[in-house]
């Protein structure tokens, strides 16, 4: 695998090559923490500015063990992430899918999406999409040691994001996990999937519906043009996606 993974400031990249079932996701059995007093005034200001904010439980990154391919996670509150509070600091665990489709001339394209200004960070910028935080399991009762989740749960989350965010009528086979990208500015760790789509690009473009509120537009960009896109629009592409371009060997 090629690419200068350290070239993008604020990004930590762990290259992987795993089938979804090979990634363990071990959840700390500790309960959801109470809201922190220091976050409340900040949170009230945030929801006054953006009523879409909701203090739901999220999964937070608790470290990765490469020897066992285990991603550790814990329950946290969205308000602690948004406010930059909580102890230890909250880094949300998320998924990103690099959706790849081939046009009639045989050129492979990847889907990019422009983030809405209603999102928590990076409003108006391009990213590999869809992407989104992983939902916690419906119950955390009787949790013991060992893996409660695995990469197949991350894949199911990504399929939901494909349906909800970019409105693509597809049921792709599970893609391979190509790496973890941690963004120290946005405080997020993304499990990155490479997702080849059998359906021709032209059919996808005709069938694709409207994006939801998180994106204002989408664009299929030829993989062969990604390096020039990255150079020309560097200030308009979020840093994690620029790191993913390199992880995928496109820059």
Buried (B, 14 or more C-beta within 10 A) or exposed (E): EEBEBEEBEEBBBBBBEBBBEBBBBBBBBEEEBEBBEEBEEBBEEBBEEEEEBEBEBBBBBBEBEEEEBBBBBBBBBBBBBBBEBBEEEBBBBBBBBBBBBBBEEEEBBBBBBBBBEBBBEBEEBBBBBBBBBBBBBEEBEEBEEEBBBBBBBBBBBBBBBBBEBBBBEBEBEBBBBBBBBBBEEBBBBBBBBBBBBEBEBEBBBEEBEEBBEBBBEBEBBBBEBBEEBBEEBEEEBBBBBBBBBBBBEBB
